[in-house]
Amino acid sequence: MRSQALLFVGLLVIYNVNLRQVSSYDTYASRFVPISILRDGDLILDEFVPEAIKPRSDGEFFSDYFAYVRGHFYDSHSPVGPLLALPVYALPAWIGIPDRAELMANMFSKLAASIMAALSAVMLFNASRRFLSATRTSASHNAAATRVALVAAIAYGLATSVWSTASLAMWTHTPAVLGFAVALWAMTAGRPGIAGVAAAGAWFSRPATAPAVALLGLYLLHRTARARWTSAAAAHHRADALRFSAGAALTGGAGILYNFWLFGNAVGGAPFRTSYWVTELGATGMFTGSLPAGLAGLTVSPSRGILIYSPIVLVAVYGAVRAWRTPLASDEAAEGFSRADAVLLARYVSLAALTILLTYSKFIVWWGGHGYGPRYLTDAMPFVGFLFVPGLSSLAQRTSRARIARLVTAAALAYSIFIQAVGAFCWPESWTLNDNPPYRYRLWDWRGSQIESCIRDGPRVDPAARRLFERLGL
């Protein structure tokens, strides 16, 4: 319990030390939804829309973030994040402090996002310890398992876009990473119903993650198929699969009904938000992009490649390789989370991460618009964080090769944390804001990358934080 508390508090402090919420217009409407729910009891955002950007007389969608439907304005994104943020907004919204809605929205959306991101790391930490306990490796003793799980959670929370994106604003990535982290914990803790609800909530937030949710369900079906049909374990596994399916169907069904109510389709506002790019790029659909181009861009491009921004993910790649090389022992008599279950789950988690990478690689706007690094791949980070564990656990061996691997891993971790800190403190920078030529034409410019521009421009300080510093004489 102490490790969990320290992890949560430590991450929460680090996430907020930059004293500003960091996002793009994508999060603008979502910041006001909790205020509308708490004050007016609805999702209508009419009073928060600036007069300068009211819709055209034809009533069409006019922007990426507000939807104009049935004579009112709504958030064009999923309401999952704002609903989870309600406890954070409740007191200031009811007492009216601060009195400016925009200031309240910026402050408490950032606080809510940072809490969700820190909680996701705690959930991943708990899932990692259960994984190590089940696999019974040399690192599975309590103290050693806790250390490995803690390093994995820190790498997940600070060395990936969980810090530079999910923790800093009300992105839809934020409830998605919390949902998948809770789902992984629930899978390892024997709570498949909770796993289904959480995974479907992640899908509701980020519809492109649907294949990953399906793979978690397939893991349970595969686990059931491995057990002898008449055994007690098989009956237990079948019940788990049904509980997961019921939880996912309940939450997913609610999400689909909401999307049809507001947008007239099953996936929400995404088709409306991307219609501009379909026209701009001359594409025939959202996912008709070049897979090789998108895959290369999301992995190694200087301004969007995950191996440039978070090379620590290579440890997760190694963890996935270990999971696929580890044989699945026959332990059908076990009804709990066994060694074979742990290995099998790691395999399906690796497939889930891969499907998210491939899905966004096919997206016509694989670079993710205005963001820092491979923002879209934030959705896959809970799976990557889980795979850190089998990758890191092998480093505990006392061999010369393991010592070298530890040094390389430490260097990759330090570099990755530094790059994420650059995004948290310095983005958006002149590279993003310069529209001549538009940034999407400079994604492969090695001589003038986003990271280099962020470092050159230096930290950005929120005006409110600047006034606070001046009052403190800093």
C-alpha positions as CSV (number, residue, x, y, z in Angstrom):
1,M,0.0,0.0,0.0
2,R,2.9,2.4,0.8
3,S,4.4,1.8,-2.6
4,Q,1.1,2.6,-4.3
5,A,0.6,5.8,-2.4
6,L,4.2,7.0,-3.0
7,L,3.8,6.2,-6.7
8,F,0.5,8.0,-7.0
9,V,1.6,11.1,-5.1
10,G,5.0,11.3,-6.8
11,L,3.5,11.2,-10.3
12,L,0.7,13.6,-9.4
13,V,3.3,16.2,-8.2
14,I,5.5,15.7,-11.3
15,Y,2.5,16.0,-13.6
16,N,1.5,19.3,-12.1
17,V,4.9,20.9,-11.5
18,N,4.7,22.7,-14.9
19,L,1.6,24.7,-13.5
20,R,-0.4,24.7,-16.8
21,Q,-2.7,22.5,-18.8
22,V,-1.1,21.5,-22.1
23,S,-3.3,20.6,-25.1
24,S,-4.8,21.8,-28.3
25,Y,-8.3,22.9,-29.3
26,D,-9.3,19.2,-29.3
27,T,-9.8,19.4,-25.5
28,Y,-11.4,22.8,-25.4
29,A,-15.1,21.8,-25.2
30,S,-14.4,18.8,-22.9
31,R,-13.0,21.1,-20.2
32,F,-16.5,22.7,-19.8
33,V,-18.6,19.6,-19.8
34,P,-18.2,18.9,-16.0
35,I,-19.2,22.5,-15.2
36,S,-22.3,22.2,-17.3
37,I,-23.3,18.9,-15.7
38,L,-22.7,20.2,-12.2
39,R,-24.4,23.6,-12.6
40,D,-27.1,22.9,-15.2
41,G,-27.6,19.1,-15.1
42,D,-27.0,18.8,-18.8
43,L,-24.4,18.5,-21.5
44,I,-25.3,21.7,-23.4
45,L,-22.4,24.0,-23.8
46,D,-24.1,27.1,-25.3
47,E,-22.9,29.5,-22.7
48,F,-19.2,28.5,-23.2
49,V,-19.0,29.0,-26.9
50,P,-17.3,32.3,-27.9
51,E,-19.5,34.5,-30.1
52,A,-16.7,34.7,-32.7
53,I,-17.0,31.0,-33.5
54,K,-20.8,30.5,-33.5
55,P,-21.9,28.1,-36.3
56,R,-22.9,29.0,-39.8
57,S,-26.6,29.5,-40.5
58,D,-26.7,26.0,-42.1
59,G,-26.1,24.5,-38.7
60,E,-23.2,22.2,-39.8
61,F,-20.4,21.1,-37.6
62,F,-18.1,24.1,-37.6
63,S,-15.0,22.9,-35.7
64,D,-13.2,19.9,-34.3
65,Y,-14.4,20.3,-30.7
66,F,-18.0,21.7,-30.6
67,A,-20.9,19.9,-32.2
68,Y,-24.0,21.9,-33.1
69,V,-27.0,19.5,-32.8
70,R,-30.7,20.2,-32.5
71,G,-30.1,23.9,-31.9
72,H,-27.5,23.5,-29.1
73,F,-23.7,23.0,-28.7
74,Y,-22.2,19.8,-27.4
75,D,-18.8,18.4,-27.0
76,S,-17.9,16.4,-30.1
77,H,-15.8,14.0,-28.0
78,S,-16.7,11.2,-25.7
79,P,-18.1,12.2,-22.3
80,V,-16.1,9.5,-20.4
81,G,-13.3,11.9,-19.3
82,P,-15.6,14.7,-18.2
83,L,-17.8,12.2,-16.2
84,L,-14.7,10.8,-14.4
85,A,-13.6,14.4,-13.7
86,L,-16.9,15.4,-11.9
87,P,-15.5,14.8,-8.3
88,V,-12.6,17.1,-9.1
89,Y,-14.8,19.9,-10.4
90,A,-17.6,19.5,-7.9
91,L,-16.6,21.9,-5.1
92,P,-15.2,24.8,-7.3
93,A,-18.2,24.5,-9.6
94,W,-20.7,24.7,-6.8
95,I,-19.1,27.5,-4.8
96,G,-18.1,29.4,-7.9
97,I,-14.4,29.8,-7.2
98,P,-12.7,30.7,-9.5
99,D,-15.6,32.7,-11.0
100,R,-14.3,32.6,-14.5
101,A,-15.5,29.4,-16.2
102,E,-12.5,29.3,-18.5
103,L,-10.0,29.5,-15.7
104,M,-11.9,26.8,-13.7
105,A,-12.0,24.6,-16.8
106,N,-8.3,24.9,-17.4
107,M,-7.2,24.4,-13.8
108,F,-9.4,21.4,-12.9
109,S,-9.3,19.6,-16.3
110,K,-5.5,19.5,-15.8
111,L,-5.9,18.3,-12.2
112,A,-8.4,15.6,-13.2
113,A,-6.3,14.4,-16.1
114,S,-3.2,14.1,-13.9
115,I,-5.2,12.1,-11.3
116,M,-6.4,9.7,-13.9
117,A,-3.0,9.3,-15.4
118,A,-1.4,8.7,-11.9
119,L,-4.2,6.2,-11.0
120,S,-3.5,4.3,-14.3
121,A,0.1,3.9,-13.2
122,V,-1.0,2.5,-9.8
123,M,-3.3,0.1,-11.6
124,L,-0.5,-1.0,-13.9
125,F,1.8,-1.4,-10.9
126,N,-0.7,-3.8,-9.2
127,A,-1.2,-5.8,-12.4
128,S,2.6,-6.1,-12.8
129,R,3.0,-7.5,-9.3
130,R,0.4,-10.1,-10.0
131,F,2.0,-11.0,-13.3
132,L,5.4,-11.5,-11.5
133,S,3.8,-13.5,-8.7
134,A,2.1,-15.8,-11.3
135,T,5.2,-16.4,-13.4
136,R,7.3,-17.3,-10.4
137,T,10.5,-15.9,-12.0
138,S,13.6,-15.1,-10.0
139,A,12.2,-11.7,-9.5
140,S,8.9,-12.9,-8.1
141,H,9.9,-12.7,-4.5
142,N,7.9,-9.9,-2.9
143,A,10.6,-7.2,-2.6
144,A,12.1,-7.9,-6.0
145,A,8.7,-8.1,-7.6
146,T,7.8,-4.8,-6.1
147,R,11.0,-3.1,-7.4
148,V,10.5,-4.5,-11.0
149,A,6.8,-3.4,-11.0
150,L,7.7,0.0,-9.6
151,V,10.3,0.6,-12.3
152,A,7.8,-0.5,-14.9
153,A,5.1,1.9,-13.6
154,I,7.6,4.8,-13.5
155,A,8.7,4.1,-17.0
156,Y,5.1,3.9,-18.1
157,G,4.1,7.1,-16.2
158,L,7.2,9.3,-17.0
159,A,9.0,7.9,-20.0
160,T,6.0,7.8,-22.4
161,S,3.3,10.1,-23.7
162,V,1.3,9.3,-20.6
163,W,3.2,12.3,-19.1
164,S,3.5,14.6,-22.1
165,T,-0.1,14.0,-23.3
166,A,-2.5,12.1,-21.1
167,S,-1.6,13.7,-17.8
168,L,-1.7,17.3,-19.0
169,A,-5.2,17.9,-20.3
170,M,-8.6,16.4,-20.9
171,W,-7.6,14.5,-24.0
172,T,-9.7,11.5,-24.8
173,H,-6.5,9.5,-24.4
174,T,-6.6,10.1,-20.7
175,P,-9.7,8.0,-19.8
176,A,-8.5,5.5,-22.4
177,V,-5.2,4.8,-20.6
178,L,-7.0,4.6,-17.3
179,G,-9.6,2.2,-18.7
180,F,-7.0,-0.1,-20.2
181,A,-4.9,0.0,-17.0
182,V,-7.9,-0.9,-14.9
183,A,-8.8,-3.7,-17.3
184,L,-5.3,-5.2,-17.0
185,W,-5.4,-5.0,-13.3
186,A,-8.9,-6.6,-13.3
187,M,-7.7,-9.4,-15.6
188,T,-4.9,-10.3,-13.2
189,A,-7.1,-9.9,-10.1
190,G,-9.9,-12.2,-11.3
191,R,-12.4,-9.3,-11.9
192,P,-13.4,-9.9,-15.5
193,G,-16.6,-7.9,-15.2
194,I,-14.7,-4.8,-14.2
195,A,-12.2,-5.5,-17.0
196,G,-15.0,-5.5,-19.5
197,V,-16.5,-2.3,-18.2
198,A,-13.1,-0.6,-18.1
199,A,-12.0,-1.8,-21.6
200,A,-15.3,-0.7,-23.2
201,G,-15.0,2.6,-21.5
202,A,-11.6,3.0,-23.2
203,W,-13.2,2.1,-26.5
204,F,-15.9,4.7,-25.9
205,S,-13.2,7.3,-25.4
206,R,-11.1,6.1,-28.4
207,P,-13.1,4.1,-30.9
208,A,-10.0,3.1,-32.9
209,T,-9.0,0.9,-30.0
210,A,-11.9,-1.5,-30.6
211,P,-9.5,-4.3,-31.9
212,A,-7.5,-4.1,-28.6
213,V,-10.7,-4.6,-26.6
214,A,-11.6,-7.6,-28.7
215,L,-8.2,-9.1,-28.1
216,L,-8.7,-8.9,-24.3
217,G,-12.0,-10.8,-24.8
218,L,-10.2,-13.3,-27.1
219,Y,-7.6,-13.9,-24.3
220,L,-10.4,-15.1,-22.0
221,L,-11.8,-17.3,-24.7
222,H,-8.4,-18.8,-25.5
223,R,-7.8,-19.5,-21.8
224,T,-11.2,-21.3,-21.6
225,A,-10.4,-23.3,-24.7
226,R,-7.1,-24.6,-23.2
227,A,-8.9,-26.2,-20.2
228,R,-10.7,-29.5,-20.4
229,W,-14.4,-28.7,-21.1
230,T,-15.7,-30.7,-18.1
231,S,-13.1,-29.5,-15.6
232,A,-13.9,-27.0,-12.8
233,A,-11.3,-24.6,-14.2
234,A,-13.1,-24.6,-17.6
235,A,-16.4,-23.7,-15.9
236,H,-14.7,-20.9,-14.0
237,H,-13.0,-19.6,-17.2
238,R,-16.3,-19.7,-19.1
239,A,-17.9,-17.6,-16.4
240,D,-15.1,-15.1,-16.6
241,A,-15.5,-14.7,-20.3
242,L,-19.3,-14.2,-19.8
243,R,-18.7,-11.6,-17.1
244,F,-16.2,-9.7,-19.3
245,S,-18.6,-9.8,-22.3
246,A,-21.5,-8.6,-20.1
247,G,-19.5,-5.7,-18.7
248,A,-18.2,-4.7,-22.1
249,A,-21.6,-5.0,-23.7
250,L,-23.2,-2.9,-21.0
251,T,-20.7,0.0,-21.3
252,G,-20.2,-0.3,-25.0
253,G,-23.9,-0.4,-25.6
254,A,-24.4,2.7,-23.6
255,G,-21.6,4.4,-25.6
256,I,-23.2,3.4,-28.9
257,L,-26.6,4.7,-27.8
258,Y,-25.1,8.0,-26.8
259,N,-23.2,8.3,-30.1
260,F,-26.4,7.6,-32.1
261,W,-28.4,10.0,-30.0
262,L,-25.9,12.9,-30.6
263,F,-24.2,12.0,-33.9
264,G,-26.3,9.4,-35.6
265,N,-23.5,6.8,-35.8
266,A,-21.8,4.3,-33.6
267,V,-18.4,5.9,-33.3
268,G,-19.3,9.5,-32.3
269,G,-17.9,12.7,-33.6
270,A,-14.7,11.3,-35.2
271,P,-16.1,11.2,-38.8
272,F,-17.1,14.9,-38.6
273,R,-13.8,15.9,-37.1
274,T,-11.8,14.2,-39.8
275,S,-14.0,15.2,-42.8
276,Y,-11.7,18.2,-43.3
277,W,-8.7,16.0,-43.7
278,V,-10.5,13.6,-46.0
279,T,-11.1,16.6,-48.3
280,E,-7.8,18.2,-47.8
281,L,-5.8,15.1,-48.5
282,G,-8.1,13.8,-51.3
283,A,-8.7,10.6,-49.4
284,T,-11.7,8.3,-49.7
285,G,-12.0,7.5,-46.0
286,M,-10.4,7.9,-42.5
287,F,-8.3,4.7,-42.7
288,T,-7.2,4.7,-46.3
289,G,-3.7,6.0,-45.7
290,S,-0.4,4.3,-46.6
291,L,0.4,1.6,-44.0
292,P,4.2,1.7,-44.6
293,A,4.3,5.5,-44.5
294,G,2.3,5.7,-41.3
295,L,4.2,2.9,-39.7
296,A,7.5,4.5,-40.5
297,G,6.2,7.9,-39.3
298,L,4.9,6.6,-35.9
299,T,8.1,4.6,-35.2
300,V,11.1,6.5,-36.5
301,S,10.2,9.9,-37.9
302,P,12.1,12.7,-36.0
303,S,8.9,14.6,-35.0
304,R,6.5,11.7,-34.4
305,G,8.5,8.4,-34.0
306,I,8.0,6.6,-30.7
307,L,11.5,5.3,-30.9
308,I,12.7,8.9,-31.0
309,Y,10.5,10.1,-28.1
310,S,10.4,6.9,-26.0
311,P,13.1,4.4,-26.9
312,I,12.4,2.7,-23.6
313,V,9.5,0.9,-25.4
314,L,12.2,-1.4,-26.8
315,V,12.2,-3.0,-23.4
316,A,8.5,-3.8,-23.9
317,V,9.3,-5.2,-27.3
318,Y,11.8,-7.5,-25.7
319,G,9.2,-8.4,-23.0
320,A,6.7,-9.4,-25.8
321,V,9.4,-11.6,-27.5
322,R,10.0,-13.3,-24.1
323,A,6.3,-13.9,-23.7
324,W,6.0,-15.5,-27.1
325,R,9.0,-17.7,-26.5
326,T,7.9,-18.9,-23.1
327,P,5.9,-22.2,-23.4
328,L,2.4,-22.4,-22.1
329,A,2.5,-25.0,-19.4
330,S,-0.6,-27.1,-18.8
331,D,-2.2,-26.0,-15.5
332,E,-5.9,-26.5,-16.3
333,A,-6.6,-27.3,-12.7
334,A,-5.9,-23.8,-11.6
335,E,-8.9,-21.5,-11.3
336,G,-6.9,-18.3,-10.3
337,F,-4.4,-16.3,-12.4
338,S,-1.8,-19.0,-13.1
339,R,1.5,-18.9,-14.8
340,A,0.0,-20.0,-18.2
341,D,-2.6,-17.3,-17.8
342,A,0.0,-14.6,-17.2
343,V,2.1,-15.7,-20.3
344,L,-1.0,-15.9,-22.4
345,L,-2.2,-12.5,-21.3
346,A,1.2,-11.0,-22.1
347,R,0.9,-12.4,-25.6
348,Y,-2.5,-10.9,-26.2
349,V,-1.4,-7.6,-24.7
350,S,1.4,-7.5,-27.2
351,L,-1.1,-8.1,-30.0
352,A,-3.3,-5.3,-28.6
353,A,-0.4,-2.8,-28.7
354,L,0.5,-3.9,-32.2
355,T,-3.1,-3.5,-33.5
356,I,-3.2,0.1,-32.1
357,L,0.0,0.9,-33.9
358,L,-1.2,-0.6,-37.2
359,T,-4.6,1.0,-36.9
360,Y,-3.2,4.5,-36.5
361,S,-0.6,3.8,-39.2
362,K,-3.4,3.4,-41.6
363,F,-5.1,6.6,-40.5
364,I,-4.8,9.4,-43.1
365,V,-3.6,11.8,-40.4
366,W,-1.2,9.4,-38.6
367,W,0.7,12.3,-37.2
368,G,-2.2,13.2,-34.9
369,G,-2.6,16.9,-35.7
370,H,-1.2,19.4,-33.2
371,G,0.4,17.3,-30.5
372,Y,3.7,16.4,-29.0
373,G,5.3,13.3,-30.5
374,P,3.2,10.2,-31.3
375,R,0.1,11.3,-29.5
376,Y,-2.1,8.6,-31.0
377,L,0.1,5.8,-29.6
378,T,-0.7,7.0,-26.0
379,D,-3.7,4.6,-26.2
380,A,-1.3,1.7,-26.4
381,M,0.9,2.7,-23.5
382,P,-0.9,0.6,-20.8
383,F,-0.1,-2.5,-22.9
384,V,3.4,-1.3,-23.4
385,G,3.7,-0.7,-19.6
386,F,2.5,-4.2,-18.9
387,L,5.1,-5.6,-21.2
388,F,7.9,-3.7,-19.5
389,V,7.6,-6.3,-16.7
390,P,8.7,-9.4,-18.6
391,G,11.4,-7.3,-20.3
392,L,12.7,-5.8,-17.0
393,S,12.5,-9.0,-15.0
394,S,15.2,-10.6,-17.0
395,L,17.7,-7.8,-16.1
396,A,17.8,-9.0,-12.5
397,Q,20.2,-11.8,-13.5
398,R,23.8,-11.5,-12.3
399,T,25.6,-11.9,-15.6
400,S,27.8,-9.6,-17.6
401,R,25.2,-9.4,-20.4
402,A,22.5,-8.5,-17.9
403,R,24.7,-5.8,-16.4
404,I,25.3,-4.2,-19.8
405,A,21.5,-4.5,-20.5
406,R,20.8,-2.7,-17.3
407,L,23.1,0.2,-18.2
408,V,21.5,0.5,-21.7
409,T,18.0,0.3,-20.2
410,A,18.9,3.0,-17.6
411,A,20.2,5.3,-20.4
412,A,17.1,4.7,-22.5
413,L,14.9,5.4,-19.5
414,A,16.7,8.6,-18.6
415,Y,16.6,9.9,-22.2
416,S,12.9,9.0,-22.5
417,I,12.0,10.8,-19.3
418,F,13.9,13.8,-20.4
419,I,12.1,14.0,-23.8
420,Q,8.7,13.7,-22.1
421,A,9.7,16.5,-19.7
422,V,10.6,18.7,-22.7
423,G,7.1,18.2,-24.0
424,A,5.4,18.9,-20.6
425,F,7.3,22.1,-20.1
426,C,8.0,23.5,-23.6
427,W,5.2,22.4,-26.0
428,P,3.6,24.0,-28.0
429,E,6.7,25.5,-29.6
430,S,7.6,27.5,-32.8
431,W,7.8,24.2,-34.8
432,T,4.1,23.5,-34.2
433,L,2.9,27.1,-34.3
434,N,4.8,28.0,-37.5
435,D,2.4,27.4,-40.4
436,N,4.9,28.3,-43.2
437,P,5.1,25.5,-44.4
438,P,2.5,23.6,-42.2
439,Y,4.1,21.3,-39.7
440,R,2.9,18.2,-41.5
441,Y,5.4,18.9,-44.2
442,R,8.2,19.0,-41.7
443,L,7.6,15.7,-39.9
444,W,10.7,14.1,-41.5
445,D,13.0,17.1,-41.1
446,W,16.0,15.8,-39.1
447,R,17.7,19.2,-39.0
448,G,14.7,21.0,-37.4
449,S,12.7,18.5,-35.4
450,Q,9.9,19.2,-32.9
451,I,12.2,18.2,-30.0
452,E,15.0,20.5,-31.1
453,S,12.6,23.4,-31.4
454,C,11.1,22.8,-28.0
455,I,14.5,22.8,-26.4
456,R,15.6,25.9,-28.3
457,D,12.4,27.8,-27.4
458,G,12.5,26.8,-23.8
459,P,9.7,26.4,-21.2
460,R,6.4,28.1,-21.6
461,V,4.9,29.6,-18.4
462,D,1.2,30.1,-18.0
463,P,0.3,33.8,-17.3
464,A,-1.5,32.8,-14.0
465,A,1.6,30.9,-12.9
466,R,3.8,33.8,-13.9
467,R,1.7,36.2,-11.7
468,L,2.0,33.6,-8.8
469,F,5.8,33.6,-9.2
470,E,5.9,37.4,-9.2
471,R,3.9,37.5,-5.9
472,L,6.4,35.1,-4.4
473,G,9.3,37.2,-5.6
474,L,10.6,34.5,-8.0
